[in-house]
Amino acid sequence: MEEQEIKEKKDKRGISALFIPAGLFIGMGIGFLTDKLVPGMYIGLGVGFVLFIIFFLSVKK
């Protein structure tokens, strides 16, 4: 029973890593719309990291 719970937590942690590239793509889209590509990508990267950390820590418990 515990092994399955551990495996589920590892799977959820792996999914949380997708927030970083997703943030980059969203930031890139916002950057294209506002003609500020590089700042948009940095903002998207930052948001992706923040969401990654929040999701990673919430699954840990």
N, CA, C, O and CB atoms as a CASP TS submission, in Angstrom:
PFRMAT TS
TARGET T0000
AUTHOR 0000-0000-0000
METHOD Language model
MODEL 1
PARENT N/A
ATOM      1  N   MET     1       0.820  -1.199   0.000  1.00  0.00           N
ATOM      2  CA  MET     1       0.000   0.000   0.000  1.00  0.00           C
ATOM      3  C   MET     1       0.866   1.267   0.000  1.00  0.00           C
ATOM      4  O   MET     1       0.571   2.219  -0.723  1.00  0.00           O
ATOM      5  CB  MET     1      -0.934  -0.004   1.210  1.00  0.00           C
ATOM      6  N   GLU     2       1.925   1.280   0.803  1.00  0.00           N
ATOM      7  CA  GLU     2       2.776   2.455   0.861  1.00  0.00           C
ATOM      8  C   GLU     2       3.566   2.654  -0.426  1.00  0.00           C
ATOM      9  O   GLU     2       3.815   3.789  -0.833  1.00  0.00           O
ATOM     10  CB  GLU     2       3.720   2.350   2.033  1.00  0.00           C
ATOM     11  N   GLU     3       3.957   1.572  -1.059  1.00  0.00           N
ATOM     12  CA  GLU     3       4.732   1.688  -2.292  1.00  0.00           C
ATOM     13  C   GLU     3       3.933   2.387  -3.387  1.00  0.00           C
ATOM     14  O   GLU     3       4.484   3.161  -4.169  1.00  0.00           O
ATOM     15  CB  GLU     3       5.175   0.308  -2.769  1.00  0.00           C
ATOM     16  N   GLN     4       2.635   2.110  -3.437  1.00  0.00           N
ATOM     17  CA  GLN     4       1.794   2.744  -4.452  1.00  0.00           C
ATOM     18  C   GLN     4       1.654   4.238  -4.162  1.00  0.00           C
ATOM     19  O   GLN     4       1.659   5.052  -5.086  1.00  0.00           O
ATOM     20  CB  GLN     4       0.401   2.071  -4.504  1.00  0.00           C
ATOM     21  N   GLU     5       1.528   4.601  -2.884  1.00  0.00           N
ATOM     22  CA  GLU     5       1.425   6.020  -2.530  1.00  0.00           C
ATOM     23  C   GLU     5       2.713   6.759  -2.881  1.00  0.00           C
ATOM     24  O   GLU     5       2.669   7.887  -3.371  1.00  0.00           O
ATOM     25  CB  GLU     5       1.115   6.181  -1.030  1.00  0.00           C
ATOM     26  N   ILE     6       3.853   6.128  -2.633  1.00  0.00           N
ATOM     27  CA  ILE     6       5.134   6.749  -2.959  1.00  0.00           C
ATOM     28  C   ILE     6       5.258   6.947  -4.468  1.00  0.00           C
ATOM     29  O   ILE     6       5.728   7.988  -4.929  1.00  0.00           O
ATOM     30  CB  ILE     6       6.303   5.893  -2.432  1.00  0.00           C
ATOM     31  N   LYS     7       4.835   5.945  -5.229  1.00  0.00           N
ATOM     32  CA  LYS     7       4.901   6.049  -6.688  1.00  0.00           C
ATOM     33  C   LYS     7       4.004   7.170  -7.201  1.00  0.00           C
ATOM     34  O   LYS     7       4.390   7.900  -8.114  1.00  0.00           O
ATOM     35  CB  LYS     7       4.502   4.719  -7.337  1.00  0.00           C
ATOM     36  N   GLU     8       2.806   7.315  -6.624  1.00  0.00           N
ATOM     37  CA  GLU     8       1.896   8.385  -7.036  1.00  0.00           C
ATOM     38  C   GLU     8       2.500   9.757  -6.738  1.00  0.00           C
ATOM     39  O   GLU     8       2.389  10.675  -7.550  1.00  0.00           O
ATOM     40  CB  GLU     8       0.538   8.237  -6.328  1.00  0.00           C
ATOM     41  N   LYS     9       3.143   9.897  -5.565  1.00  0.00           N
ATOM     42  CA  LYS     9       3.765  11.178  -5.230  1.00  0.00           C
ATOM     43  C   LYS     9       4.900  11.506  -6.193  1.00  0.00           C
ATOM     44  O   LYS     9       5.050  12.658  -6.598  1.00  0.00           O
ATOM     45  CB  LYS     9       4.288  11.156  -3.790  1.00  0.00           C
ATOM     46  N   LYS    10       5.707  10.501  -6.567  1.00  0.00           N
ATOM     47  CA  LYS    10       6.787  10.732  -7.515  1.00  0.00           C
ATOM     48  C   LYS    10       6.244  11.134  -8.875  1.00  0.00           C
ATOM     49  O   LYS    10       6.817  11.996  -9.542  1.00  0.00           O
ATOM     50  CB  LYS    10       7.655   9.488  -7.644  1.00  0.00           C
ATOM     51  N   ASP    11       5.142  10.517  -9.293  1.00  0.00           N
ATOM     52  CA  ASP    11       4.538  10.890 -10.568  1.00  0.00           C
ATOM     53  C   ASP    11       4.043  12.329 -10.539  1.00  0.00           C
ATOM     54  O   ASP    11       4.222  13.070 -11.505  1.00  0.00           O
ATOM     55  CB  ASP    11       3.387   9.946 -10.908  1.00  0.00           C
ATOM     56  N   LYS    12       3.420  12.725  -9.434  1.00  0.00           N
ATOM     57  CA  LYS    12       2.918  14.093  -9.322  1.00  0.00           C
ATOM     58  C   LYS    12       4.067  15.095  -9.280  1.00  0.00           C
ATOM     59  O   LYS    12       3.948  16.196  -9.818  1.00  0.00           O
ATOM     60  CB  LYS    12       2.043  14.243  -8.071  1.00  0.00           C
ATOM     61  N   ARG    13       5.176  14.723  -8.648  1.00  0.00           N
ATOM     62  CA  ARG    13       6.334  15.617  -8.624  1.00  0.00           C
ATOM     63  C   ARG    13       6.913  15.775 -10.017  1.00  0.00           C
ATOM     64  O   ARG    13       7.348  16.866 -10.384  1.00  0.00           O
ATOM     65  CB  ARG    13       7.406  15.092  -7.661  1.00  0.00           C
ATOM     66  N   GLY    14       6.927  14.705 -10.797  1.00  0.00           N
ATOM     67  CA  GLY    14       7.428  14.782 -12.160  1.00  0.00           C
ATOM     68  C   GLY    14       6.569  15.684 -13.025  1.00  0.00           C
ATOM     69  O   GLY    14       7.081  16.398 -13.887  1.00  0.00           O
ATOM     70  N   ILE    15       5.275  15.652 -12.799  1.00  0.00           N
ATOM     71  CA  ILE    15       4.356  16.506 -13.552  1.00  0.00           C
ATOM     72  C   ILE    15       4.589  17.970 -13.195  1.00  0.00           C
ATOM     73  O   ILE    15       4.422  18.849 -14.041  1.00  0.00           O
ATOM     74  CB  ILE    15       2.886  16.110 -13.271  1.00  0.00           C
ATOM     75  N   SER    16       4.972  18.237 -11.958  1.00  0.00           N
ATOM     76  CA  SER    16       5.172  19.629 -11.548  1.00  0.00           C
ATOM     77  C   SER    16       6.290  20.303 -12.326  1.00  0.00           C
ATOM     78  O   SER    16       6.308  21.528 -12.444  1.00  0.00           O
ATOM     79  CB  SER    16       5.473  19.697 -10.066  1.00  0.00           C
ATOM     80  N   ALA    17       7.221  19.522 -12.858  1.00  0.00           N
ATOM     81  CA  ALA    17       8.324  20.101 -13.641  1.00  0.00           C
ATOM     82  C   ALA    17       7.836  20.690 -14.957  1.00  0.00           C
ATOM     83  O   ALA    17       8.556  21.471 -15.579  1.00  0.00           O
ATOM     84  CB  ALA    17       9.389  19.042 -13.917  1.00  0.00           C
ATOM     85  N   LEU    18       6.651  20.342 -15.389  1.00  0.00           N
ATOM     86  CA  LEU    18       6.111  20.889 -16.640  1.00  0.00           C
ATOM     87  C   LEU    18       5.696  22.348 -16.521  1.00  0.00           C
ATOM     88  O   LEU    18       5.453  23.004 -17.534  1.00  0.00           O
ATOM     89  CB  LEU    18       4.928  20.070 -17.088  1.00  0.00           C
ATOM     90  N   PHE    19       5.610  22.868 -15.290  1.00  0.00           N
ATOM     91  CA  PHE    19       5.237  24.274 -15.116  1.00  0.00           C
ATOM     92  C   PHE    19       6.308  25.207 -15.679  1.00  0.00           C
ATOM     93  O   PHE    19       5.983  26.296 -16.150  1.00  0.00           O
ATOM     94  CB  PHE    19       5.001  24.582 -13.632  1.00  0.00           C
ATOM     95  N   ILE    20       7.569  24.803 -15.638  1.00  0.00           N
ATOM     96  CA  ILE    20       8.655  25.679 -16.093  1.00  0.00           C
ATOM     97  C   ILE    20       8.577  25.914 -17.604  1.00  0.00           C
ATOM     98  O   ILE    20       8.546  27.071 -18.024  1.00  0.00           O
ATOM     99  CB  ILE    20      10.024  25.073 -15.723  1.00  0.00           C
ATOM    100  N   PRO    21       8.542  24.861 -18.447  1.00  0.00           N
ATOM    101  CA  PRO    21       8.433  25.150 -19.888  1.00  0.00           C
ATOM    102  C   PRO    21       7.079  25.750 -20.259  1.00  0.00           C
ATOM    103  O   PRO    21       6.984  26.536 -21.202  1.00  0.00           O
ATOM    104  CB  PRO    21       8.661  23.876 -20.697  1.00  0.00           C
ATOM    105  N   ALA    22       6.034  25.383 -19.523  1.00  0.00           N
ATOM    106  CA  ALA    22       4.722  25.975 -19.808  1.00  0.00           C
ATOM    107  C   ALA    22       4.754  27.476 -19.533  1.00  0.00           C
ATOM    108  O   ALA    22       4.186  28.262 -20.291  1.00  0.00           O
ATOM    109  CB  ALA    22       3.615  25.295 -18.960  1.00  0.00           C
ATOM    110  N   GLY    23       5.411  27.869 -18.458  1.00  0.00           N
ATOM    111  CA  GLY    23       5.555  29.290 -18.151  1.00  0.00           C
ATOM    112  C   GLY    23       6.343  30.021 -19.218  1.00  0.00           C
ATOM    113  O   GLY    23       6.031  31.158 -19.571  1.00  0.00           O
ATOM    114  N   LEU    24       7.373  29.353 -19.729  1.00  0.00           N
ATOM    115  CA  LEU    24       8.161  29.973 -20.808  1.00  0.00           C
ATOM    116  C   LEU    24       7.311  30.202 -22.052  1.00  0.00           C
ATOM    117  O   LEU    24       7.381  31.268 -22.664  1.00  0.00           O
ATOM    118  CB  LEU    24       9.373  29.096 -21.161  1.00  0.00           C
ATOM    119  N   PHE    25       6.515  29.217 -22.426  1.00  0.00           N
ATOM    120  CA  PHE    25       5.677  29.373 -23.617  1.00  0.00           C
ATOM    121  C   PHE    25       4.605  30.433 -23.419  1.00  0.00           C
ATOM    122  O   PHE    25       4.318  31.206 -24.332  1.00  0.00           O
ATOM    123  CB  PHE    25       5.027  28.047 -23.980  1.00  0.00           C
ATOM    124  N   ILE    26       4.021  30.472 -22.247  1.00  0.00           N
ATOM    125  CA  ILE    26       3.021  31.512 -21.973  1.00  0.00           C
ATOM    126  C   ILE    26       3.682  32.887 -21.997  1.00  0.00           C
ATOM    127  O   ILE    26       3.137  33.837 -22.559  1.00  0.00           O
ATOM    128  CB  ILE    26       2.330  31.268 -20.604  1.00  0.00           C
ATOM    129  N   GLY    27       4.861  32.985 -21.381  1.00  0.00           N
ATOM    130  CA  GLY    27       5.597  34.245 -21.401  1.00  0.00           C
ATOM    131  C   GLY    27       5.994  34.652 -22.802  1.00  0.00           C
ATOM    132  O   GLY    27       5.972  35.834 -23.143  1.00  0.00           O
ATOM    133  N   MET    28       6.361  33.662 -23.626  1.00  0.00           N
ATOM    134  CA  MET    28       6.715  33.961 -25.009  1.00  0.00           C
ATOM    135  C   MET    28       5.505  34.503 -25.764  1.00  0.00           C
ATOM    136  O   MET    28       5.627  35.445 -26.548  1.00  0.00           O
ATOM    137  CB  MET    28       7.266  32.706 -25.709  1.00  0.00           C
ATOM    138  N   GLY    29       4.350  33.913 -25.529  1.00  0.00           N
ATOM    139  CA  GLY    29       3.139  34.394 -26.183  1.00  0.00           C
ATOM    140  C   GLY    29       2.791  35.806 -25.759  1.00  0.00           C
ATOM    141  O   GLY    29       2.417  36.637 -26.586  1.00  0.00           O
ATOM    142  N   ILE    30       2.913  36.074 -24.474  1.00  0.00           N
ATOM    143  CA  ILE    30       2.641  37.424 -23.974  1.00  0.00           C
ATOM    144  C   ILE    30       3.675  38.402 -24.533  1.00  0.00           C
ATOM    145  O   ILE    30       3.349  39.541 -24.864  1.00  0.00           O
ATOM    146  CB  ILE    30       2.653  37.449 -22.419  1.00  0.00           C
ATOM    147  N   GLY    31       4.916  37.946 -24.632  1.00  0.00           N
ATOM    148  CA  GLY    31       5.967  38.794 -25.201  1.00  0.00           C
ATOM    149  C   GLY    31       5.719  39.133 -26.654  1.00  0.00           C
ATOM    150  O   GLY    31       5.956  40.263 -27.080  1.00  0.00           O
ATOM    151  N   PHE    32       5.242  38.160 -27.420  1.00  0.00           N
ATOM    152  CA  PHE    32       4.910  38.439 -28.824  1.00  0.00           C
ATOM    153  C   PHE    32       3.767  39.448 -28.919  1.00  0.00           C
ATOM    154  O   PHE    32       3.790  40.336 -29.771  1.00  0.00           O
ATOM    155  CB  PHE    32       4.529  37.136 -29.561  1.00  0.00           C
ATOM    156  N   LEU    33       2.778  39.311 -28.052  1.00  0.00           N
ATOM    157  CA  LEU    33       1.637  40.225 -28.098  1.00  0.00           C
ATOM    158  C   LEU    33       2.023  41.658 -27.719  1.00  0.00           C
ATOM    159  O   LEU    33       1.467  42.618 -28.253  1.00  0.00           O
ATOM    160  CB  LEU    33       0.541  39.728 -27.172  1.00  0.00           C
ATOM    161  N   THR    34       2.962  41.791 -26.809  1.00  0.00           N
ATOM    162  CA  THR    34       3.348  43.123 -26.344  1.00  0.00           C
ATOM    163  C   THR    34       4.630  43.635 -27.002  1.00  0.00           C
ATOM    164  O   THR    34       5.118  44.708 -26.644  1.00  0.00           O
ATOM    165  CB  THR    34       3.524  43.107 -24.843  1.00  0.00           C
ATOM    166  N   ASP    35       5.183  42.883 -27.958  1.00  0.00           N
ATOM    167  CA  ASP    35       6.437  43.230 -28.640  1.00  0.00           C
ATOM    168  C   ASP    35       7.617  43.338 -27.673  1.00  0.00           C
ATOM    169  O   ASP    35       8.565  44.082 -27.925  1.00  0.00           O
ATOM    170  CB  ASP    35       6.273  44.546 -29.392  1.00  0.00           C
ATOM    171  N   LYS    36       7.556  42.604 -26.581  1.00  0.00           N
ATOM    172  CA  LYS    36       8.647  42.540 -25.598  1.00  0.00           C
ATOM    173  C   LYS    36       8.929  41.065 -25.316  1.00  0.00           C
ATOM    174  O   LYS    36       8.560  40.547 -24.262  1.00  0.00           O
ATOM    175  CB  LYS    36       8.280  43.319 -24.265  1.00  0.00           C
ATOM    176  N   LEU    37       9.584  40.393 -26.265  1.00  0.00           N
ATOM    177  CA  LEU    37       9.756  38.941 -26.186  1.00  0.00           C
ATOM    178  C   LEU    37      10.606  38.509 -24.992  1.00  0.00           C
ATOM    179  O   LEU    37      10.191  37.638 -24.227  1.00  0.00           O
ATOM    180  CB  LEU    37      10.384  38.430 -27.462  1.00  0.00           C
ATOM    181  N   VAL    38      11.767  39.093 -24.824  1.00  0.00           N
ATOM    182  CA  VAL    38      12.679  38.643 -23.765  1.00  0.00           C
ATOM    183  C   VAL    38      12.114  38.898 -22.363  1.00  0.00           C
ATOM    184  O   VAL    38      12.146  37.991 -21.531  1.00  0.00           O
ATOM    185  CB  VAL    38      14.026  39.343 -23.910  1.00  0.00           C
ATOM    186  N   PRO    39      11.595  40.110 -22.069  1.00  0.00           N
ATOM    187  CA  PRO    39      11.004  40.292 -20.739  1.00  0.00           C
ATOM    188  C   PRO    39       9.811  39.364 -20.491  1.00  0.00           C
ATOM    189  O   PRO    39       9.616  38.886 -19.373  1.00  0.00           O
ATOM    190  CB  PRO    39      10.569  41.735 -20.564  1.00  0.00           C
ATOM    191  N   GLY    40       9.027  39.115 -21.516  1.00  0.00           N
ATOM    192  CA  GLY    40       7.896  38.196 -21.363  1.00  0.00           C
ATOM    193  C   GLY    40       8.353  36.791 -21.029  1.00  0.00           C
ATOM    194  O   GLY    40       7.735  36.109 -20.211  1.00  0.00           O
ATOM    195  N   MET    41       9.439  36.353 -21.662  1.00  0.00           N
ATOM    196  CA  MET    41       9.953  35.013 -21.368  1.00  0.00           C
ATOM    197  C   MET    41      10.509  34.937 -19.948  1.00  0.00           C
ATOM    198  O   MET    41      10.325  33.928 -19.267  1.00  0.00           O
ATOM    199  CB  MET    41      11.040  34.622 -22.381  1.00  0.00           C
ATOM    200  N   TYR    42      11.184  35.989 -19.496  1.00  0.00           N
ATOM    201  CA  TYR    42      11.692  35.981 -18.122  1.00  0.00           C
ATOM    202  C   TYR    42      10.555  35.967 -17.107  1.00  0.00           C
ATOM    203  O   TYR    42      10.632  35.277 -16.091  1.00  0.00           O
ATOM    204  CB  TYR    42      12.589  37.194 -17.880  1.00  0.00           C
ATOM    205  N   ILE    43       9.516  36.719 -17.380  1.00  0.00           N
ATOM    206  CA  ILE    43       8.360  36.719 -16.482  1.00  0.00           C
ATOM    207  C   ILE    43       7.716  35.328 -16.473  1.00  0.00           C
ATOM    208  O   ILE    43       7.369  34.811 -15.412  1.00  0.00           O
ATOM    209  CB  ILE    43       7.325  37.802 -16.914  1.00  0.00           C
ATOM    210  N   GLY    44       7.559  34.732 -17.643  1.00  0.00           N
ATOM    211  CA  GLY    44       6.994  33.386 -17.719  1.00  0.00           C
ATOM    212  C   GLY    44       7.849  32.360 -17.007  1.00  0.00           C
ATOM    213  O   GLY    44       7.323  31.459 -16.354  1.00  0.00           O
ATOM    214  N   LEU    45       9.167  32.484 -17.124  1.00  0.00           N
ATOM    215  CA  LEU    45      10.074  31.572 -16.432  1.00  0.00           C
ATOM    216  C   LEU    45       9.936  31.717 -14.919  1.00  0.00           C
ATOM    217  O   LEU    45       9.898  30.722 -14.196  1.00  0.00           O
ATOM    218  CB  LEU    45      11.528  31.830 -16.861  1.00  0.00           C
ATOM    219  N   GLY    46       9.862  32.948 -14.450  1.00  0.00           N
ATOM    220  CA  GLY    46       9.702  33.187 -13.015  1.00  0.00           C
ATOM    221  C   GLY    46       8.397  32.627 -12.489  1.00  0.00           C
ATOM    222  O   GLY    46       8.365  32.000 -11.430  1.00  0.00           O
ATOM    223  N   VAL    47       7.322  32.851 -13.223  1.00  0.00           N
ATOM    224  CA  VAL    47       6.019  32.311 -12.808  1.00  0.00           C
ATOM    225  C   VAL    47       6.052  30.787 -12.828  1.00  0.00           C
ATOM    226  O   VAL    47       5.493  30.141 -11.942  1.00  0.00           O
ATOM    227  CB  VAL    47       4.888  32.834 -13.729  1.00  0.00           C
ATOM    228  N   GLY    48       6.699  30.218 -13.826  1.00  0.00           N
ATOM    229  CA  GLY    48       6.814  28.758 -13.896  1.00  0.00           C
ATOM    230  C   GLY    48       7.563  28.186 -12.704  1.00  0.00           C
ATOM    231  O   GLY    48       7.153  27.169 -12.145  1.00  0.00           O
ATOM    232  N   PHE    49       8.665  28.831 -12.305  1.00  0.00           N
ATOM    233  CA  PHE    49       9.413  28.374 -11.146  1.00  0.00           C
ATOM    234  C   PHE    49       8.591  28.483  -9.870  1.00  0.00           C
ATOM    235  O   PHE    49       8.612  27.575  -9.040  1.00  0.00           O
ATOM    236  CB  PHE    49      10.697  29.167 -11.005  1.00  0.00           C
ATOM    237  N   VAL    50       7.871  29.581  -9.709  1.00  0.00           N
ATOM    238  CA  VAL    50       7.043  29.751  -8.513  1.00  0.00           C
ATOM    239  C   VAL    50       5.961  28.674  -8.452  1.00  0.00           C
ATOM    240  O   VAL    50       5.742  28.079  -7.396  1.00  0.00           O
ATOM    241  CB  VAL    50       6.401  31.155  -8.492  1.00  0.00           C
ATOM    242  N   LEU    51       5.284  28.418  -9.571  1.00  0.00           N
ATOM    243  CA  LEU    51       4.263  27.377  -9.589  1.00  0.00           C
ATOM    244  C   LEU    51       4.863  25.996  -9.346  1.00  0.00           C
ATOM    245  O   LEU    51       4.251  25.159  -8.682  1.00  0.00           O
ATOM    246  CB  LEU    51       3.521  27.395 -10.916  1.00  0.00           C
ATOM    247  N   PHE    52       6.063  25.756  -9.886  1.00  0.00           N
ATOM    248  CA  PHE    52       6.756  24.493  -9.665  1.00  0.00           C
ATOM    249  C   PHE    52       7.026  24.282  -8.176  1.00  0.00           C
ATOM    250  O   PHE    52       6.777  23.201  -7.644  1.00  0.00           O
ATOM    251  CB  PHE    52       8.071  24.455 -10.458  1.00  0.00           C
ATOM    252  N   ILE    53       7.533  25.307  -7.511  1.00  0.00           N
ATOM    253  CA  ILE    53       7.853  25.189  -6.095  1.00  0.00           C
ATOM    254  C   ILE    53       6.595  24.986  -5.269  1.00  0.00           C
ATOM    255  O   ILE    53       6.582  24.150  -4.365  1.00  0.00           O
ATOM    256  CB  ILE    53       8.605  26.424  -5.612  1.00  0.00           C
ATOM    257  N   ILE    54       5.544  25.728  -5.557  1.00  0.00           N
ATOM    258  CA  ILE    54       4.287  25.580  -4.816  1.00  0.00           C
ATOM    259  C   ILE    54       3.727  24.181  -4.984  1.00  0.00           C
ATOM    260  O   ILE    54       3.343  23.545  -4.002  1.00  0.00           O
ATOM    261  CB  ILE    54       3.256  26.618  -5.280  1.00  0.00           C
ATOM    262  N   PHE    55       3.675  23.699  -6.208  1.00  0.00           N
ATOM    263  CA  PHE    55       3.124  22.365  -6.460  1.00  0.00           C
ATOM    264  C   PHE    55       4.017  21.288  -5.856  1.00  0.00           C
ATOM    265  O   PHE    55       3.513  20.320  -5.287  1.00  0.00           O
ATOM    266  CB  PHE    55       2.956  22.127  -7.967  1.00  0.00           C
ATOM    267  N   PHE    56       5.333  21.442  -5.971  1.00  0.00           N
ATOM    268  CA  PHE    56       6.279  20.463  -5.440  1.00  0.00           C
ATOM    269  C   PHE    56       6.140  20.343  -3.925  1.00  0.00           C
ATOM    270  O   PHE    56       6.136  19.235  -3.388  1.00  0.00           O
ATOM    271  CB  PHE    56       7.720  20.851  -5.811  1.00  0.00           C
ATOM    272  N   LEU    57       6.026  21.469  -3.240  1.00  0.00           N
ATOM    273  CA  LEU    57       5.910  21.450  -1.782  1.00  0.00           C
ATOM    274  C   LEU    57       4.541  20.954  -1.318  1.00  0.00           C
ATOM    275  O   LEU    57       4.433  20.344  -0.254  1.00  0.00           O
ATOM    276  CB  LEU    57       6.168  22.838  -1.223  1.00  0.00           C
ATOM    277  N   SER    58       3.500  21.210  -2.102  1.00  0.00           N
ATOM    278  CA  SER    58       2.172  20.731  -1.705  1.00  0.00           C
ATOM    279  C   SER    58       2.045  19.227  -1.864  1.00  0.00           C
ATOM    280  O   SER    58       1.296  18.597  -1.118  1.00  0.00           O
ATOM    281  CB  SER    58       1.094  21.425  -2.522  1.00  0.00           C
ATOM    282  N   VAL    59       2.748  18.639  -2.805  1.00  0.00           N
ATOM    283  CA  VAL    59       2.705  17.183  -3.006  1.00  0.00           C
ATOM    284  C   VAL    59       3.564  16.497  -1.950  1.00  0.00           C
ATOM    285  O   VAL    59       3.287  15.363  -1.560  1.00  0.00           O
ATOM    286  CB  VAL    59       3.192  16.801  -4.437  1.00  0.00           C
ATOM    287  N   LYS    60       4.590  17.174  -1.495  1.00  0.00           N
ATOM    288  CA  LYS    60       5.514  16.589  -0.523  1.00  0.00           C
ATOM    289  C   LYS    60       4.823  16.185   0.762  1.00  0.00           C
ATOM    290  O   LYS    60       5.193  15.183   1.374  1.00  0.00           O
ATOM    291  CB  LYS    60       6.622  17.557  -0.212  1.00  0.00           C
ATOM    292  N   LYS    61       3.827  16.947   1.180  1.00  0.00           N
ATOM    293  CA  LYS    61       3.152  16.690   2.466  1.00  0.00           C
ATOM    294  C   LYS    61       2.222  15.526   2.418  1.00  0.00           C
ATOM    295  O   LYS    61       1.591  15.197   3.423  1.00  0.00           O
ATOM    296  CB  LYS    61       2.392  17.890   2.904  1.00  0.00           C
TER
END
